[in-house]
Amino acid sequence: MDGDLITMDDMTNEEIVSLLDDAERLLPVAHGEEFLPLLQGKLLANMFFEPSTRTRMSFETAMKRLGGDVVNLGDVKSSSAVKGETLYDTMRMVDGYCDIAALRHPRQGAAQYAADACDIPIMNGGDGAGHHPTQTLLDLFTIRQAHGRLDGLTVALVGDLRYGRTVHSLSHALARFDCELIFISPNQLSMPTDIVSDLTESGAKITETDDLYSAIPEVDVIYMTRIQKERFPDDDEYEKVAGIYKLTAADLTAAKGEMIVMHPLPRVDEISPDVDASRHARYFEQAFNGVVARMALMCKLLGIDVPGGAA
């Protein structure tokens, strides 16, 4: 891969597998059981122009677990952005301060724009309704942990497929590993046609439906998503689809024993708390896996080898 991660197209399948292998070896470090200061002396710029809990904290945790340090943008309202400073100028400034940067921005395409402004590696932490490749890496890691492989699985992506950048990135990655994809959403929130066309042209097997419950017995992964109120042009449109899917423990009685339920979080009411204690729930482990996946990614982009890898 080159010096940035803007979309999953920046990585080959071999690079993805290699990075997941590195993440596996970094698990004891992520858990705090070992200290491995691979990034000592390095500075991460956390540039979050949109609210975030898991992504921002996992980037910070990943850097500090590896002995590095973090500079946070902080509240956008107290930054020079309110004075009219452009993203280009902001990132040129950051380029002189830090060794690597994670960017979240409400505007689609902002991550590529920032990468064009900087010499340091840029990691896309979510750009509007566009892409979220670092989330995809931790999702793939979670799936491989549970199933021992990525290839040939059947994965249901459920909920807000129109605005959900997590499923945009993940669907492309899963298709590259020959997974069968079931897109489950109301018509208003269906996967964008350009993404469906790209996937179909690449040979992916895709089913589109609005029926979650009949798909449960046949899938290996259910990937639930929140209906994102903040992406809707008006509240009336949101209210038409809010709460349309609500997965409960009772719904999973017909599921395969090894089937896992994932969610990029935060959840609202689309997964009942009674699923949390089931053998299928993986969303909190998934959130933790953001630390190891981002540890491995930062090492890769900074040219640092993780011990124990292939020579």
C-alpha positions in Angstrom: 0.0 0.0 0.0 1.1 3.6 -0.5 1.4 6.1 2.3 -2.3 6.7 3.0 -5.5 4.7 3.7 -8.4 6.6 2.1 -10.5 3.7 0.8 -10.1 0.0 0.9 -8.9 0.2 -2.8 -5.6 1.4 -1.3 -4.9 -2.1 -0.1 -4.6 -5.4 -1.9 -6.1 -8.6 -0.4 -2.6 -9.8 0.5 -1.9 -6.5 2.3 -5.2 -6.8 4.2 -4.4 -10.4 5.3 -0.8 -9.3 6.3 -2.2 -6.4 8.4 -4.7 -8.7 10.1 -1.9 -11.1 11.0 0.1 -8.2 12.5 -3.0 -7.2 14.5 -3.3 -10.7 15.8 0.2 -10.5 17.2 -0.5 -7.2 18.8 -3.4 -8.4 20.8 -1.4 -8.8 24.1 -0.2 -5.2 23.7 -3.7 -3.9 23.1 -4.8 -5.7 26.2 -2.0 -4.1 28.2 -0.4 -7.5 29.0 2.8 -6.5 27.1 4.5 -3.2 26.4 6.0 -2.9 22.9 7.1 0.7 22.2 7.2 0.4 18.4 6.0 3.9 17.9 8.0 5.6 20.7 8.8 9.2 19.6 6.0 9.3 17.0 3.1 11.7 17.2 -0.5 11.0 15.9 -2.7 14.0 15.0 -6.4 13.1 15.8 -8.3 15.5 13.5 -12.0 14.9 14.2 -14.3 17.5 12.6 -17.3 15.3 13.5 -18.3 13.7 16.8 -16.7 10.3 17.6 -16.2 8.1 20.6 -14.8 4.7 19.5 -12.8 5.8 16.5 -11.1 8.7 18.2 -10.4 6.8 21.4 -9.2 3.7 19.7 -6.7 5.6 17.6 -5.5 7.3 20.7 -5.3 4.1 22.7 -3.5 2.3 19.8 -0.8 5.0 19.6 -0.2 5.2 23.3 -0.1 1.4 23.7 2.7 1.4 21.2 4.6 4.1 23.1 3.7 7.1 20.9 1.7 10.2 21.8 -1.3 12.0 20.4 -2.3 15.6 19.6 -6.0 16.1 19.4 -7.8 18.8 17.4 -10.3 19.2 20.2 -13.6 21.0 19.8 -13.9 22.2 16.3 -15.7 25.3 17.7 -12.5 26.3 19.4 -10.2 25.7 16.4 -9.2 28.1 13.6 -11.8 26.5 11.4 -14.3 28.9 12.9 -12.1 31.7 11.7 -12.4 30.5 8.1 -9.2 28.4 7.9 -9.5 25.9 5.1 -9.0 22.2 5.6 -6.0 22.4 3.2 -4.2 25.0 5.4 -5.1 23.1 8.6 -3.6 19.9 7.3 -0.5 21.6 6.0 0.0 22.9 9.5 -0.5 19.4 11.0 2.0 18.0 8.4 4.7 20.0 10.2 3.7 18.9 13.7 3.0 15.2 13.6 4.2 12.0 12.0 0.7 10.6 11.0 -2.9 11.8 11.1 -6.4 10.3 11.5 -9.1 12.5 9.9 -12.9 12.4 10.3 -14.8 15.0 8.4 -18.5 15.5 7.4 -17.6 16.2 3.8 -17.2 13.2 1.5 -13.8 13.3 -0.2 -12.2 15.3 2.6 -9.7 12.5 3.4 -8.3 12.5 -0.1 -8.2 16.2 -0.1 -6.2 16.2 3.2 -3.9 13.5 1.8 -3.1 15.7 -1.2 -2.1 18.5 1.2 0.2 16.4 3.4 3.4 14.4 3.2 2.6 12.4 6.4 0.3 9.4 6.1 -3.4 10.1 6.3 -5.9 7.6 7.7 -9.5 8.1 6.8 -11.6 7.8 10.0 -14.8 8.5 8.1 -15.7 11.1 5.4 -19.4 12.0 5.4 -21.4 9.2 3.8 -18.3 8.1 1.9 -15.8 5.6 3.3 -14.5 4.3 6.6 -11.7 1.9 5.8 -10.2 1.7 9.3 -13.6 0.4 10.5 -13.5 -2.1 7.7 -10.2 -3.4 8.9 -11.4 -4.0 12.4 -14.6 -5.6 11.0 -12.6 -8.0 8.9 -10.5 -8.8 11.9 -13.6 -9.6 14.0 -15.1 -11.8 11.3 -11.8 -13.7 10.9 -11.5 -14.1 14.6 -15.0 -15.7 14.8 -14.9 -17.9 11.6 -11.2 -18.5 11.0 -11.4 -17.1 7.5 -12.8 -14.3 5.4 -13.6 -16.1 2.1 -16.9 -17.6 1.1 -19.0 -16.4 4.0 -22.6 -15.1 3.7 -23.0 -11.7 5.3 -26.2 -9.6 5.8 -25.7 -5.9 6.0 -28.8 -4.4 7.7 -30.3 -0.9 8.1 -29.0 2.3 6.8 -27.1 1.2 3.7 -27.6 4.5 1.9 -25.8 6.8 4.3 -23.8 4.2 6.2 -20.1 4.7 5.3 -19.2 1.6 7.3 -21.2 -0.7 5.0 -20.0 1.0 1.9 -16.3 0.2 2.7 -17.1 -3.3 4.1 -19.2 -4.5 1.2 -16.4 -3.8 -1.2 -13.9 -5.6 1.0 -16.1 -8.7 1.6 -16.8 -9.0 -2.2 -13.1 -9.2 -2.8 -13.0 -12.2 -0.5 -15.8 -13.9 -2.5 -18.4 -13.4 0.2 -22.1 -13.5 -0.6 -23.8 -10.3 0.4 -27.4 -9.7 1.4 -28.4 -6.1 1.6 -31.3 -5.6 3.9 -33.0 -2.2 4.1 -36.1 -0.2 3.5 -36.2 1.1 -0.1 -35.4 4.7 1.1 -32.1 3.4 2.6 -31.0 0.9 0.0 -27.3 0.6 -0.9 -26.4 3.3 -3.5 -26.9 2.0 -7.1 -23.3 2.9 -8.0 -21.9 0.7 -5.3 -24.3 -2.2 -6.2 -23.3 -1.8 -9.9 -19.6 -1.8 -9.0 -20.0 -4.9 -6.9 -22.1 -6.7 -9.5 -19.6 -5.9 -12.3 -16.8 -7.4 -10.1 -18.7 -10.6 -9.9 -20.1 -10.3 -6.4 -23.2 -12.3 -5.5 -25.8 -9.8 -4.1 -29.3 -10.1 -2.9 -31.4 -7.0 -2.0 -34.4 -7.3 0.3 -36.2 -5.6 3.1 -36.8 -8.8 5.1 -34.2 -9.3 7.9 -35.9 -12.2 9.7 -36.1 -14.7 6.8 -32.3 -14.3 6.2 -31.2 -15.1 9.7 -30.9 -18.9 9.3 -28.7 -18.7 6.3 -26.1 -16.1 7.2 -22.7 -16.3 8.9 -22.7 -12.6 9.9 -25.4 -10.1 10.7 -24.0 -6.6 10.5 -26.6 -4.2 12.0 -26.4 -0.4 11.6 -28.1 2.6 13.1 -30.5 4.6 11.2 -28.5 7.8 11.1 -30.8 10.7 11.9 -28.0 13.3 11.3 -27.7 12.3 7.6 -31.4 12.8 6.8 -32.4 16.0 5.0 -35.5 16.4 7.2 -37.0 14.8 10.3 -40.1 13.5 8.6 -38.1 11.2 6.3 -36.2 9.9 9.3 -39.4 9.2 11.3 -40.6 7.0 8.4 -37.8 4.5 8.9 -36.7 5.0 12.5 -36.8 1.7 14.4 -37.6 -0.4 11.4 -35.3 -3.3 12.4 -35.1 -4.5 16.0 -33.1 -7.6 16.5 -33.9 -9.6 19.7 -32.5 -12.8 21.2 -35.7 -14.6 20.3 -35.1 -13.8 16.6 -31.8 -15.7 16.7 -33.1 -19.1 17.7 -32.9 -20.3 14.1 -29.4 -18.8 13.5 -26.4 -21.0 12.9 -24.5 -21.7 16.1 -21.4 -19.8 14.9 -23.3 -16.9 13.4 -22.1 -13.5 14.8 -24.0 -10.2 15.2 -21.9 -7.1 14.6 -22.6 -3.4 14.9 -20.2 -0.4 14.3 -21.9 1.4 17.3 -23.4 3.5 18.7 -26.7 1.5 18.7 -30.1 3.1 19.4 -32.7 0.4 19.5 -31.8 -1.9 16.5 -30.2 -4.5 18.8 -32.1 -5.4 22.0 -29.9 -5.6 25.2 -31.0 -9.3 25.5 -28.8 -10.1 22.6 -25.7 -8.9 24.5 -25.4 -12.1 26.6 -26.0 -14.4 23.6 -23.1 -16.4 22.0 -23.8 -14.5 18.8 -23.0 -11.0 20.1 -19.6 -9.6 18.9 -20.1 -5.8 18.8 -18.2 -5.0 22.0 -15.3 -7.2 21.0 -15.6 -5.6 17.6 -15.2 -2.1 19.2 -12.1 -3.3 21.1 -10.6 -4.7 17.9 -10.4 -1.1 16.6 -7.3 -0.8 18.8 -5.4 -3.7 17.4 -6.4 -3.0 13.8 -5.3 0.7 14.1 -2.1 -0.3 15.8 -1.2 -2.6 13.0 -2.2 0.1 10.4 -0.1 2.8 12.0 2.9 0.5 12.1 2.4 -0.4 8.4 2.1 3.2 7.3 5.1 4.3 9.3 7.2 1.5 8.0 7.6 -0.3 11.4 7.7 -4.1 11.3 5.6 -5.9 13.9 7.8 -8.6 15.6 6.9 -12.2 14.7 5.9 -11.6 11.1 7.3 -13.3 8.0 10.8 -12.4 7.2 
